[in-house]
Amino acid sequence: MLKLKIKLFIVLILIATTGRSQQSDAILKYIETYKDIAVAEMKRTGVPAAITLAQGIHESGAGQGKLVQMSNNHFGIKCKSNWTGETVKHNDDARGECFRKYTKAEDSYIDHSDFLKNSARYASLFQLDPEDYTSWANGLKAAGYATNPRYPQVLIKLIEDYQLQQYTFIVTGTTIQQTNPPAEPIKETDLPLDKKVKEPEVIPVDYPEGVFRIYDTKVVFVVKGTSFLSLARTYEIDLSKIFEFNDMKPVEMVEKDQLIYLQRKRKTGLNDFHIVKPGETLHEISQLNAIRLESLMELNWLKENEMPAPGEKLYLKTKAVAMPKLVLKENFSLAPVIK
């Protein structure tokens, strides 16, 4: 009997864990789908993008709720007396309540912004700092947007768990990495001769000959000029797979001394973090840490043609708290990325 209870307990844990993972995936997909319209609406009306996304996630069940499926109503806005558009009936605080229906999701976002901006009930919210999501969340509840007594806590947790504040920062122009202005830099000419700034010393890594492993992934160190076709033949790997495994465009020869993986790299890296060195590319960092370039960018909120500045910390195993500080686009390249 005890063994049966233990097995049942384990099954319940697995079900709960799977459910949380699926919910998180749905939320991330929702954010990726609607972040741009949330930012655009903040620019148009001043409703913080973080608040809009958190409300959308919660009210629509990350786009999977029954109401949103019927009506494209992402914010649970009821008909009210001034609504002249289409409607649907849905059970909420009472049975068969009237809710607004939209042709497409974007219309729901626009109406949500106008609903808040044009109502005297919510006028006090627009006197708040748009970056103060805690006050906005509490203000929505106080103004009667929702009946759930924990509504502010729900929004705040979503904003913090999924780093939604970064979308508000896009509009306000706040730099995520630093909250205080940087100190005036010391000029090299102001330093005594024995304190002149030196370029960091690059210590070459002595990789073993032949096949070895980084993070349990097969790799070889090859020198500039090595033929990729010869590598494919030597290690009996399809040539196209070599380029795929190494996030590279097809080329004839190795263009510089580098690591070449003979297996697909991992979705997480060898270490917890990597500190960006001067001159490093994202591709080089991904190779050093046996992590897929796509995964490295995703974990650190990076897009193509964005490169972290030297000294920035990149996360290799978990999602970064915020995007790292970037260098100017003309000063770097991602290196060979498959298109």
BAPA-567936 format. One record per residue (C-alpha): residue number from 1; residue in three letters; x, y negated, z negated. Coordinates in nm, 4 decimals. Layout:
REM residues N
<seq:NUM	type:ALA	c1:X	c2:Y	c3:Z>
...
***
This chain:
REM residues 339
<seq:1	type:MET	c1:0.0000	c2:0.0000	c3:0.0000>
<seq:2	type:LEU	c1:0.2865	c2:-0.2359	c3:-0.0909>
<seq:3	type:LYS	c1:0.4595	c2:-0.1642	c3:0.2412>
<seq:4	type:LEU	c1:0.1380	c2:-0.2422	c3:0.4270>
<seq:5	type:LYS	c1:0.1049	c2:-0.5768	c3:0.2470>
<seq:6	type:ILE	c1:0.4655	c2:-0.6639	c3:0.3275>
<seq:7	type:LYS	c1:0.4155	c2:-0.5810	c3:0.6952>
<seq:8	type:LEU	c1:0.0959	c2:-0.7875	c3:0.7035>
<seq:9	type:PHE	c1:0.2779	c2:-1.0802	c3:0.5398>
<seq:10	type:ILE	c1:0.5574	c2:-1.0631	c3:0.7991>
<seq:11	type:VAL	c1:0.3063	c2:-1.0541	c3:1.0833>
<seq:12	type:LEU	c1:0.1296	c2:-1.3613	c3:0.9435>
<seq:13	type:ILE	c1:0.4603	c2:-1.5477	c3:0.9186>
<seq:14	type:LEU	c1:0.5475	c2:-1.4601	c3:1.2788>
<seq:15	type:ILE	c1:0.2061	c2:-1.5754	c3:1.3990>
<seq:16	type:ALA	c1:0.2379	c2:-1.9038	c3:1.2099>
<seq:17	type:THR	c1:0.5920	c2:-1.9627	c3:1.3400>
<seq:18	type:THR	c1:0.4882	c2:-1.8921	c3:1.6983>
<seq:19	type:GLY	c1:0.1915	c2:-2.1254	c3:1.6608>
<seq:20	type:ARG	c1:0.4118	c2:-2.4096	c3:1.5344>
<seq:21	type:SER	c1:0.6576	c2:-2.3587	c3:1.8201>
<seq:22	type:GLN	c1:0.3811	c2:-2.3678	c3:2.0800>
<seq:23	type:GLN	c1:0.2312	c2:-2.6787	c3:1.9208>
<seq:24	type:SER	c1:0.5694	c2:-2.8533	c3:1.9251>
<seq:25	type:ASP	c1:0.6194	c2:-2.7662	c3:2.2922>
<seq:26	type:ALA	c1:0.2748	c2:-2.9058	c3:2.3737>
<seq:27	type:ILE	c1:0.3517	c2:-3.2300	c3:2.1907>
<seq:28	type:LEU	c1:0.6868	c2:-3.2743	c3:2.3668>
<seq:29	type:LYS	c1:0.5177	c2:-3.2174	c3:2.7014>
<seq:30	type:TYR	c1:0.2478	c2:-3.4699	c3:2.6081>
<seq:31	type:ILE	c1:0.5090	c2:-3.7319	c3:2.5163>
<seq:32	type:GLU	c1:0.6958	c2:-3.6800	c3:2.8421>
<seq:33	type:THR	c1:0.3709	c2:-3.7166	c3:3.0383>
<seq:34	type:TYR	c1:0.2358	c2:-4.0321	c3:2.8710>
<seq:35	type:LYS	c1:0.5377	c2:-4.2228	c3:2.7366>
<seq:36	type:ASP	c1:0.5575	c2:-4.4493	c3:3.0419>
<seq:37	type:ILE	c1:0.1937	c2:-4.5602	c3:3.0243>
<seq:38	type:ALA	c1:0.2320	c2:-4.6202	c3:2.6479>
<seq:39	type:VAL	c1:0.5313	c2:-4.8464	c3:2.7146>
<seq:40	type:ALA	c1:0.3491	c2:-5.0263	c3:2.9961>
<seq:41	type:GLU	c1:0.0467	c2:-5.0891	c3:2.7743>
<seq:42	type:MET	c1:0.2669	c2:-5.2272	c3:2.4971>
<seq:43	type:LYS	c1:0.4144	c2:-5.4741	c3:2.7449>
<seq:44	type:ARG	c1:0.0634	c2:-5.5706	c3:2.8568>
<seq:45	type:THR	c1:-0.1196	c2:-5.5971	c3:2.5234>
<seq:46	type:GLY	c1:0.1288	c2:-5.5634	c3:2.2359>
<seq:47	type:VAL	c1:-0.0012	c2:-5.2331	c3:2.0959>
<seq:48	type:PRO	c1:0.3184	c2:-5.0522	c3:1.9833>
<seq:49	type:ALA	c1:0.4045	c2:-4.7621	c3:2.2116>
<seq:50	type:ALA	c1:0.4895	c2:-4.5408	c3:1.9112>
<seq:51	type:ILE	c1:0.1456	c2:-4.5968	c3:1.7620>
<seq:52	type:THR	c1:-0.0280	c2:-4.5346	c3:2.0949>
<seq:53	type:LEU	c1:0.1546	c2:-4.2055	c3:2.1506>
<seq:54	type:ALA	c1:0.0970	c2:-4.0875	c3:1.7926>
<seq:55	type:GLN	c1:-0.2744	c2:-4.1645	c3:1.8184>
<seq:56	type:GLY	c1:-0.2950	c2:-3.9953	c3:2.1566>
<seq:57	type:ILE	c1:-0.1230	c2:-3.6813	c3:2.0280>
<seq:58	type:HIS	c1:-0.3437	c2:-3.6618	c3:1.7206>
<seq:59	type:GLU	c1:-0.6784	c2:-3.7591	c3:1.8698>
<seq:60	type:SER	c1:-0.6427	c2:-3.5391	c3:2.1791>
<seq:61	type:GLY	c1:-0.4702	c2:-3.2416	c3:2.0172>
<seq:62	type:ALA	c1:-0.1687	c2:-3.3113	c3:2.2409>
<seq:63	type:GLY	c1:-0.4004	c2:-3.3135	c3:2.5410>
<seq:64	type:GLN	c1:-0.5546	c2:-2.9761	c3:2.4588>
<seq:65	type:GLY	c1:-0.8631	c2:-3.0768	c3:2.2588>
<seq:66	type:LYS	c1:-1.2168	c2:-3.0094	c3:2.3794>
<seq:67	type:LEU	c1:-1.3123	c2:-3.3768	c3:2.4005>
<seq:68	type:VAL	c1:-1.0140	c2:-3.4753	c3:2.6134>
<seq:69	type:GLN	c1:-1.0702	c2:-3.1795	c3:2.8422>
<seq:70	type:MET	c1:-1.4281	c2:-3.2941	c3:2.9039>
<seq:71	type:SER	c1:-1.3694	c2:-3.6660	c3:2.9295>
<seq:72	type:ASN	c1:-1.0020	c2:-3.7711	c3:2.9588>
<seq:73	type:ASN	c1:-1.0715	c2:-3.9549	c3:2.6306>
<seq:74	type:HIS	c1:-0.7337	c2:-3.9367	c3:2.4560>
<seq:75	type:PHE	c1:-0.8204	c2:-4.1611	c3:2.1606>
<seq:76	type:GLY	c1:-1.1616	c2:-4.0437	c3:2.0444>
<seq:77	type:ILE	c1:-1.3219	c2:-4.3787	c3:2.1275>
<seq:78	type:LYS	c1:-1.6997	c2:-4.3650	c3:2.0869>
<seq:79	type:CYS	c1:-1.9408	c2:-4.5327	c3:2.3260>
<seq:80	type:LYS	c1:-2.0379	c2:-4.8429	c3:2.1228>
<seq:81	type:SER	c1:-2.3025	c2:-5.0821	c3:2.2496>
<seq:82	type:ASN	c1:-2.0778	c2:-5.2587	c3:2.5030>
<seq:83	type:TRP	c1:-1.9739	c2:-4.9453	c3:2.6938>
<seq:84	type:THR	c1:-2.1269	c2:-4.9221	c3:3.0424>
<seq:85	type:GLY	c1:-1.9208	c2:-4.6353	c3:3.1826>
<seq:86	type:GLU	c1:-1.9809	c2:-4.2609	c3:3.1841>
<seq:87	type:THR	c1:-2.0293	c2:-4.0736	c3:2.8565>
<seq:88	type:VAL	c1:-2.0146	c2:-3.7246	c3:2.7073>
<seq:89	type:LYS	c1:-2.1679	c2:-3.5719	c3:2.3933>
<seq:90	type:HIS	c1:-1.9304	c2:-3.4234	c3:2.1374>
<seq:91	type:ASN	c1:-1.9597	c2:-3.3111	c3:1.7745>
<seq:92	type:ASP	c1:-1.7436	c2:-3.5298	c3:1.5494>
<seq:93	type:ASP	c1:-1.8608	c2:-3.6960	c3:1.2257>
<seq:94	type:ALA	c1:-2.2123	c2:-3.5990	c3:1.3377>
<seq:95	type:ARG	c1:-2.3504	c2:-3.3616	c3:1.6006>
<seq:96	type:GLY	c1:-2.3822	c2:-3.4766	c3:1.9595>
<seq:97	type:GLU	c1:-2.2110	c2:-3.8152	c3:1.9222>
<seq:98	type:CYS	c1:-2.1577	c2:-4.0325	c3:2.2284>
<seq:99	type:PHE	c1:-1.7993	c2:-4.0679	c3:2.3542>
<seq:100	type:ARG	c1:-1.6547	c2:-4.2608	c3:2.6452>
<seq:101	type:LYS	c1:-1.5579	c2:-4.0679	c3:2.9586>
<seq:102	type:TYR	c1:-1.2772	c2:-4.1732	c3:3.1944>
<seq:103	type:THR	c1:-1.1856	c2:-4.0803	c3:3.5500>
<seq:104	type:LYS	c1:-0.8225	c2:-4.0267	c3:3.4561>
<seq:105	type:ALA	c1:-0.6037	c2:-4.0294	c3:3.1459>
<seq:106	type:GLU	c1:-0.4410	c2:-4.3632	c3:3.2328>
<seq:107	type:ASP	c1:-0.7837	c2:-4.5303	c3:3.2149>
<seq:108	type:SER	c1:-0.8184	c2:-4.4017	c3:2.8603>
<seq:109	type:TYR	c1:-0.4825	c2:-4.5569	c3:2.7627>
<seq:110	type:ILE	c1:-0.5782	c2:-4.8911	c3:2.9149>
<seq:111	type:ASP	c1:-0.9179	c2:-4.8909	c3:2.7419>
<seq:112	type:HIS	c1:-0.7544	c2:-4.7976	c3:2.4098>
<seq:113	type:SER	c1:-0.5268	c2:-5.1027	c3:2.4334>
<seq:114	type:ASP	c1:-0.8162	c2:-5.3303	c3:2.5263>
<seq:115	type:PHE	c1:-1.0330	c2:-5.1781	c3:2.2523>
<seq:116	type:LEU	c1:-0.7775	c2:-5.2812	c3:1.9894>
<seq:117	type:LYS	c1:-0.6692	c2:-5.6094	c3:2.1468>
<seq:118	type:ASN	c1:-1.0164	c2:-5.7478	c3:2.2112>
<seq:119	type:SER	c1:-1.1859	c2:-5.6483	c3:1.8848>
<seq:120	type:ALA	c1:-1.1918	c2:-5.8903	c3:1.5927>
<seq:121	type:ARG	c1:-1.1801	c2:-5.5876	c3:1.3621>
<seq:122	type:TYR	c1:-0.8209	c2:-5.5146	c3:1.4681>
<seq:123	type:ALA	c1:-0.6994	c2:-5.8739	c3:1.5100>
<seq:124	type:SER	c1:-0.4862	c2:-5.8584	c3:1.1932>
<seq:125	type:LEU	c1:-0.2793	c2:-5.5763	c3:1.3405>
<seq:126	type:PHE	c1:-0.1358	c2:-5.8077	c3:1.6037>
<seq:127	type:GLN	c1:0.0072	c2:-6.0294	c3:1.3310>
<seq:128	type:LEU	c1:0.2286	c2:-5.7390	c3:1.2208>
<seq:129	type:ASP	c1:0.5804	c2:-5.6628	c3:1.3391>
<seq:130	type:PRO	c1:0.5307	c2:-5.4187	c3:1.6305>
<seq:131	type:GLU	c1:0.8227	c2:-5.2148	c3:1.4972>
<seq:132	type:ASP	c1:0.6511	c2:-5.1728	c3:1.1576>
<seq:133	type:TYR	c1:0.4661	c2:-4.8528	c3:1.2436>
<seq:134	type:THR	c1:0.3822	c2:-4.7845	c3:0.8779>
<seq:135	type:SER	c1:0.1820	c2:-5.1075	c3:0.8486>
<seq:136	type:TRP	c1:0.0168	c2:-5.0458	c3:1.1848>
<seq:137	type:ALA	c1:-0.0853	c2:-4.6938	c3:1.0829>
<seq:138	type:ASN	c1:-0.2291	c2:-4.8140	c3:0.7523>
<seq:139	type:GLY	c1:-0.3930	c2:-5.1119	c3:0.9233>
<seq:140	type:LEU	c1:-0.5769	c2:-4.8884	c3:1.1682>
<seq:141	type:LYS	c1:-0.7202	c2:-4.6855	c3:0.8829>
<seq:142	type:ALA	c1:-0.8140	c2:-4.9970	c3:0.6837>
<seq:143	type:ALA	c1:-0.9914	c2:-5.1424	c3:0.9882>
<seq:144	type:GLY	c1:-1.2019	c2:-4.8282	c3:1.0220>
<seq:145	type:TYR	c1:-1.0468	c2:-4.6596	c3:1.3257>
<seq:146	type:ALA	c1:-1.0681	c2:-4.3148	c3:1.1626>
<seq:147	type:THR	c1:-1.2509	c2:-4.1569	c3:0.8700>
<seq:148	type:ASN	c1:-0.9682	c2:-3.9176	c3:0.7780>
<seq:149	type:PRO	c1:-0.8159	c2:-4.0538	c3:0.4536>
<seq:150	type:ARG	c1:-0.4750	c2:-3.9183	c3:0.5601>
<seq:151	type:TYR	c1:-0.4869	c2:-4.0786	c3:0.9051>
<seq:152	type:PRO	c1:-0.1891	c2:-4.3125	c3:0.8393>
<seq:153	type:GLN	c1:0.0265	c2:-4.0251	c3:0.7116>
<seq:154	type:VAL	c1:-0.0579	c2:-3.8176	c3:1.0195>
<seq:155	type:LEU	c1:0.0531	c2:-4.0954	c3:1.2552>
<seq:156	type:ILE	c1:0.3670	c2:-4.1758	c3:1.0559>
<seq:157	type:LYS	c1:0.4755	c2:-3.8126	c3:1.0493>
<seq:158	type:LEU	c1:0.4262	c2:-3.7771	c3:1.4256>
<seq:159	type:ILE	c1:0.6276	c2:-4.0932	c3:1.4904>
<seq:160	type:GLU	c1:0.9138	c2:-3.9769	c3:1.2692>
<seq:161	type:ASP	c1:0.9130	c2:-3.6090	c3:1.3681>
<seq:162	type:TYR	c1:0.9137	c2:-3.6831	c3:1.7416>
<seq:163	type:GLN	c1:1.1191	c2:-4.0057	c3:1.7423>
<seq:164	type:LEU	c1:0.8358	c2:-4.2046	c3:1.9005>
<seq:165	type:GLN	c1:0.9784	c2:-4.5333	c3:1.7743>
<seq:166	type:GLN	c1:1.2309	c2:-4.5299	c3:2.0589>
<seq:167	type:TYR	c1:0.9478	c2:-4.6121	c3:2.3030>
<seq:168	type:THR	c1:0.8537	c2:-4.9193	c3:2.1004>
<seq:169	type:PHE	c1:1.2212	c2:-5.0195	c3:2.1026>
<seq:170	type:ILE	c1:1.2229	c2:-5.0089	c3:2.4832>
<seq:171	type:VAL	c1:0.9820	c2:-5.3045	c3:2.4804>
<seq:172	type:THR	c1:1.1220	c2:-5.4959	c3:2.1823>
<seq:173	type:GLY	c1:1.4786	c2:-5.4532	c3:2.3057>
<seq:174	type:THR	c1:1.6035	c2:-5.3239	c3:1.9727>
<seq:175	type:THR	c1:1.9258	c2:-5.1227	c3:1.9893>
<seq:176	type:ILE	c1:1.8605	c2:-4.7937	c3:1.8174>
<seq:177	type:GLN	c1:2.2137	c2:-4.7197	c3:1.7112>
<seq:178	type:GLN	c1:2.2735	c2:-5.0181	c3:1.4857>
<seq:179	type:THR	c1:2.0458	c2:-5.2203	c3:1.2629>
<seq:180	type:ASN	c1:2.3076	c2:-5.4880	c3:1.1789>
<seq:181	type:PRO	c1:2.4955	c2:-5.7037	c3:1.4312>
<seq:182	type:PRO	c1:2.8429	c2:-5.5720	c3:1.5050>
<seq:183	type:ALA	c1:3.1360	c2:-5.7388	c3:1.3343>
<seq:184	type:GLU	c1:3.3519	c2:-5.9716	c3:1.5434>
<seq:185	type:PRO	c1:3.6079	c2:-5.7436	c3:1.7092>
<seq:186	type:ILE	c1:3.9739	c2:-5.7905	c3:1.6268>
<seq:187	type:LYS	c1:4.1738	c2:-5.8896	c3:1.9337>
<seq:188	type:GLU	c1:4.4914	c2:-5.6949	c3:2.0022>
<seq:189	type:THR	c1:4.6839	c2:-6.0204	c3:2.0374>
<seq:190	type:ASP	c1:4.5930	c2:-6.1030	c3:1.6744>
<seq:191	type:LEU	c1:4.7661	c2:-5.7914	c3:1.5408>
<seq:192	type:PRO	c1:5.1295	c2:-5.7651	c3:1.4341>
<seq:193	type:LEU	c1:5.3560	c2:-5.5744	c3:1.6754>
<seq:194	type:ASP	c1:5.3508	c2:-5.2564	c3:1.4651>
<seq:195	type:LYS	c1:4.9675	c2:-5.2554	c3:1.4603>
<seq:196	type:LYS	c1:4.8997	c2:-5.2793	c3:1.8339>
<seq:197	type:VAL	c1:4.6091	c2:-5.0653	c3:1.9504>
<seq:198	type:LYS	c1:4.7268	c2:-4.7475	c3:2.1227>
<seq:199	type:GLU	c1:4.5420	c2:-4.5249	c3:2.3614>
<seq:200	type:PRO	c1:4.4392	c2:-4.2028	c3:2.1868>
<seq:201	type:GLU	c1:4.6881	c2:-3.9257	c3:2.2390>
<seq:202	type:VAL	c1:4.5492	c2:-3.6457	c3:2.4519>
<seq:203	type:ILE	c1:4.6620	c2:-3.3084	c3:2.3235>
<seq:204	type:PRO	c1:4.6301	c2:-3.0406	c3:2.5936>
<seq:205	type:VAL	c1:4.4507	c2:-2.7223	c3:2.4976>
<seq:206	type:ASP	c1:4.6515	c2:-2.4059	c3:2.5478>
<seq:207	type:TYR	c1:4.3853	c2:-2.1769	c3:2.6972>
<seq:208	type:PRO	c1:4.4664	c2:-1.8051	c3:2.7321>
<seq:209	type:GLU	c1:4.5252	c2:-1.6516	c3:3.0739>
<seq:210	type:GLY	c1:4.2499	c2:-1.4541	c3:3.2412>
<seq:211	type:VAL	c1:3.8971	c2:-1.4169	c3:3.1094>
<seq:212	type:PHE	c1:3.8245	c2:-1.5285	c3:2.7529>
<seq:213	type:ARG	c1:3.5126	c2:-1.6463	c3:2.5693>
<seq:214	type:ILE	c1:3.3832	c2:-1.9761	c3:2.4371>
<seq:215	type:TYR	c1:3.0728	c2:-1.9367	c3:2.2228>
<seq:216	type:ASP	c1:3.0563	c2:-1.5761	c3:2.3400>
<seq:217	type:THR	c1:3.0371	c2:-1.6882	c3:2.7043>
<seq:218	type:LYS	c1:3.2893	c2:-1.5623	c3:2.9618>
<seq:219	type:VAL	c1:3.5126	c2:-1.8353	c3:3.1014>
<seq:220	type:VAL	c1:3.8481	c2:-1.8823	c3:3.2761>
<seq:221	type:PHE	c1:4.0802	c2:-2.1804	c3:3.2903>
<seq:222	type:VAL	c1:4.1783	c2:-2.2585	c3:3.6482>
<seq:223	type:VAL	c1:4.4186	c2:-2.5102	c3:3.7990>
<seq:224	type:LYS	c1:4.3542	c2:-2.7740	c3:4.0616>
<seq:225	type:GLY	c1:4.3419	c2:-2.6349	c3:4.4149>
<seq:226	type:THR	c1:4.2080	c2:-2.2910	c3:4.3228>
<seq:227	type:SER	c1:3.9597	c2:-2.1629	c3:4.5809>
<seq:228	type:PHE	c1:3.6095	c2:-2.1047	c3:4.4462>
<seq:229	type:LEU	c1:3.5666	c2:-1.8269	c3:4.7003>
<seq:230	type:SER	c1:3.8722	c2:-1.6498	c3:4.5591>
<seq:231	type:LEU	c1:3.7274	c2:-1.6852	c3:4.2086>
<seq:232	type:ALA	c1:3.4016	c2:-1.5314	c3:4.3255>
<seq:233	type:ARG	c1:3.5859	c2:-1.2385	c3:4.4830>
<seq:234	type:THR	c1:3.8236	c2:-1.1875	c3:4.1906>
<seq:235	type:TYR	c1:3.5486	c2:-1.1744	c3:3.9306>
<seq:236	type:GLU	c1:3.2856	c2:-1.0172	c3:4.1587>
<seq:237	type:ILE	c1:3.0329	c2:-1.2990	c3:4.1143>
<seq:238	type:ASP	c1:2.8122	c2:-1.4529	c3:4.3796>
<seq:239	type:LEU	c1:2.9681	c2:-1.7843	c3:4.4849>
<seq:240	type:SER	c1:2.6432	c2:-1.9760	c3:4.4378>
<seq:241	type:LYS	c1:2.6168	c2:-1.8439	c3:4.0812>
<seq:242	type:ILE	c1:2.9548	c2:-1.9921	c3:3.9895>
<seq:243	type:PHE	c1:2.8335	c2:-2.3381	c3:4.0865>
<seq:244	type:GLU	c1:2.5025	c2:-2.2783	c3:3.9086>
<seq:245	type:PHE	c1:2.6703	c2:-2.1566	c3:3.5872>
<seq:246	type:ASN	c1:2.8965	c2:-2.4644	c3:3.5831>
<seq:247	type:ASP	c1:2.6384	c2:-2.7320	c3:3.6759>
<seq:248	type:MET	c1:2.8358	c2:-2.8154	c3:3.9892>
<seq:249	type:LYS	c1:2.7742	c2:-2.9009	c3:4.3503>
<seq:250	type:PRO	c1:2.9298	c2:-2.6542	c3:4.5955>
<seq:251	type:VAL	c1:3.2865	c2:-2.7471	c3:4.6896>
<seq:252	type:GLU	c1:3.5705	c2:-2.5532	c3:4.8485>
<seq:253	type:MET	c1:3.8377	c2:-2.5903	c3:4.5815>
<seq:254	type:VAL	c1:3.8701	c2:-2.6785	c3:4.2155>
<seq:255	type:GLU	c1:3.9357	c2:-3.0521	c3:4.2070>
<seq:256	type:LYS	c1:4.1185	c2:-3.0612	c3:3.8726>
<seq:257	type:ASP	c1:4.2410	c2:-2.8243	c3:3.6013>
<seq:258	type:GLN	c1:3.9259	c2:-2.7140	c3:3.4224>
<seq:259	type:LEU	c1:3.7168	c2:-2.4446	c3:3.2596>
<seq:260	type:ILE	c1:3.4989	c2:-2.2361	c3:3.4907>
<seq:261	type:TYR	c1:3.2276	c2:-2.0197	c3:3.3355>
<seq:262	type:LEU	c1:3.1536	c2:-1.6737	c3:3.4695>
<seq:263	type:GLN	c1:2.8235	c2:-1.6515	c3:3.2815>
<seq:264	type:ARG	c1:2.5384	c2:-1.8944	c3:3.2277>
<seq:265	type:LYS	c1:2.6161	c2:-2.1362	c3:2.9463>
<seq:266	type:ARG	c1:2.3933	c2:-2.1639	c3:2.6404>
<seq:267	type:LYS	c1:2.1101	c2:-2.4003	c3:2.5553>
<seq:268	type:THR	c1:2.2966	c2:-2.5079	c3:2.2413>
<seq:269	type:GLY	c1:2.6659	c2:-2.5806	c3:2.1974>
<seq:270	type:LEU	c1:2.9623	c2:-2.4273	c3:2.0204>
<seq:271	type:ASN	c1:2.9684	c2:-2.6911	c3:1.7433>
<seq:272	type:ASP	c1:2.7035	c2:-2.9035	c3:1.5740>
<seq:273	type:PHE	c1:2.8366	c2:-3.2293	c3:1.7214>
<seq:274	type:HIS	c1:3.0817	c2:-3.3707	c3:1.9715>
<seq:275	type:ILE	c1:3.2445	c2:-3.7134	c3:1.9415>
<seq:276	type:VAL	c1:3.2815	c2:-3.8709	c3:2.2838>
<seq:277	type:LYS	c1:3.6419	c2:-3.9475	c3:2.3808>
<seq:278	type:PRO	c1:3.7473	c2:-4.2259	c3:2.6202>
<seq:279	type:GLY	c1:3.7195	c2:-4.1148	c3:2.9799>
<seq:280	type:GLU	c1:3.5152	c2:-3.8008	c3:2.9089>
<seq:281	type:THR	c1:3.2160	c2:-3.7195	c3:3.1269>
<seq:282	type:LEU	c1:2.9018	c2:-3.5390	c3:3.0194>
<seq:283	type:HIS	c1:3.0021	c2:-3.2522	c3:3.2455>
<seq:284	type:GLU	c1:3.3389	c2:-3.2162	c3:3.0731>
<seq:285	type:ILE	c1:3.1704	c2:-3.2237	c3:2.7323>
<seq:286	type:SER	c1:2.9238	c2:-2.9556	c3:2.8405>
<seq:287	type:GLN	c1:3.2106	c2:-2.7364	c3:2.9624>
<seq:288	type:LEU	c1:3.4139	c2:-2.7778	c3:2.6432>
<seq:289	type:ASN	c1:3.1179	c2:-2.6763	c3:2.4301>
<seq:290	type:ALA	c1:2.9673	c2:-2.4014	c3:2.6507>
<seq:291	type:ILE	c1:2.6352	c2:-2.5856	c3:2.6685>
<seq:292	type:ARG	c1:2.4255	c2:-2.6386	c3:2.9794>
<seq:293	type:LEU	c1:2.4456	c2:-2.9949	c3:3.1056>
<seq:294	type:GLU	c1:2.0669	c2:-3.0197	c3:3.1194>
<seq:295	type:SER	c1:2.0398	c2:-2.9088	c3:2.7549>
<seq:296	type:LEU	c1:2.3103	c2:-3.1520	c3:2.6424>
<seq:297	type:MET	c1:2.1223	c2:-3.4402	c3:2.8025>
<seq:298	type:GLU	c1:1.7864	c2:-3.3297	c3:2.6649>
<seq:299	type:LEU	c1:1.9134	c2:-3.2924	c3:2.3070>
<seq:300	type:ASN	c1:2.0525	c2:-3.6471	c3:2.3168>
<seq:301	type:TRP	c1:1.7630	c2:-3.8238	c3:2.4969>
<seq:302	type:LEU	c1:1.9850	c2:-3.8863	c3:2.8009>
<seq:303	type:LYS	c1:1.8863	c2:-3.9154	c3:3.1646>
<seq:304	type:GLU	c1:2.0948	c2:-3.8813	c3:3.4769>
<seq:305	type:ASN	c1:2.3399	c2:-4.1710	c3:3.5191>
<seq:306	type:GLU	c1:2.3475	c2:-4.2423	c3:3.1459>
<seq:307	type:MET	c1:2.6770	c2:-4.1861	c3:2.9632>
<seq:308	type:PRO	c1:2.7430	c2:-4.2286	c3:2.5895>
<seq:309	type:ALA	c1:3.0138	c2:-4.4725	c3:2.4863>
<seq:310	type:PRO	c1:3.3429	c2:-4.3468	c3:2.3354>
<seq:311	type:GLY	c1:3.3069	c2:-4.2705	c3:1.9650>
<seq:312	type:GLU	c1:2.9375	c2:-4.1826	c3:1.9892>
<seq:313	type:LYS	c1:2.8155	c2:-3.8580	c3:1.8334>
<seq:314	type:LEU	c1:2.6395	c2:-3.6099	c3:2.0612>
<seq:315	type:TYR	c1:2.4187	c2:-3.3416	c3:1.9098>
<seq:316	type:LEU	c1:2.4804	c2:-2.9898	c3:2.0376>
<seq:317	type:LYS	c1:2.2392	c2:-2.7732	c3:1.8387>
<seq:318	type:THR	c1:1.9462	c2:-2.9926	c3:1.7349>
<seq:319	type:LYS	c1:1.7603	c2:-3.2896	c3:1.8810>
<seq:320	type:ALA	c1:1.9412	c2:-3.6175	c3:1.8166>
<seq:321	type:VAL	c1:1.7776	c2:-3.8727	c3:1.5885>
<seq:322	type:ALA	c1:1.8149	c2:-4.1358	c3:1.8594>
<seq:323	type:MET	c1:1.9802	c2:-4.1948	c3:2.1941>
<seq:324	type:PRO	c1:2.3546	c2:-4.2740	c3:2.1658>
<seq:325	type:LYS	c1:2.4939	c2:-4.6111	c3:2.2676>
<seq:326	type:LEU	c1:2.5651	c2:-4.6110	c3:2.6410>
<seq:327	type:VAL	c1:2.8435	c2:-4.7430	c3:2.8637>
<seq:328	type:LEU	c1:2.7729	c2:-4.9421	c3:3.1774>
<seq:329	type:LYS	c1:2.6665	c2:-4.7265	c3:3.4707>
<seq:330	type:GLU	c1:2.9448	c2:-4.8414	c3:3.7015>
<seq:331	type:ASN	c1:3.2075	c2:-4.7187	c3:3.4546>
<seq:332	type:PHE	c1:3.1315	c2:-4.3486	c3:3.4645>
<seq:333	type:SER	c1:2.9859	c2:-4.0567	c3:3.6511>
<seq:334	type:LEU	c1:2.8141	c2:-3.7431	c3:3.5310>
<seq:335	type:ALA	c1:3.0538	c2:-3.5354	c3:3.7407>
<seq:336	type:PRO	c1:2.9244	c2:-3.2614	c3:3.9680>
<seq:337	type:VAL	c1:2.5580	c2:-3.2016	c3:3.8964>
<seq:338	type:ILE	c1:2.3455	c2:-2.9658	c3:4.1047>
<seq:339	type:LYS	c1:2.0667	c2:-3.1412	c3:4.2932>
***
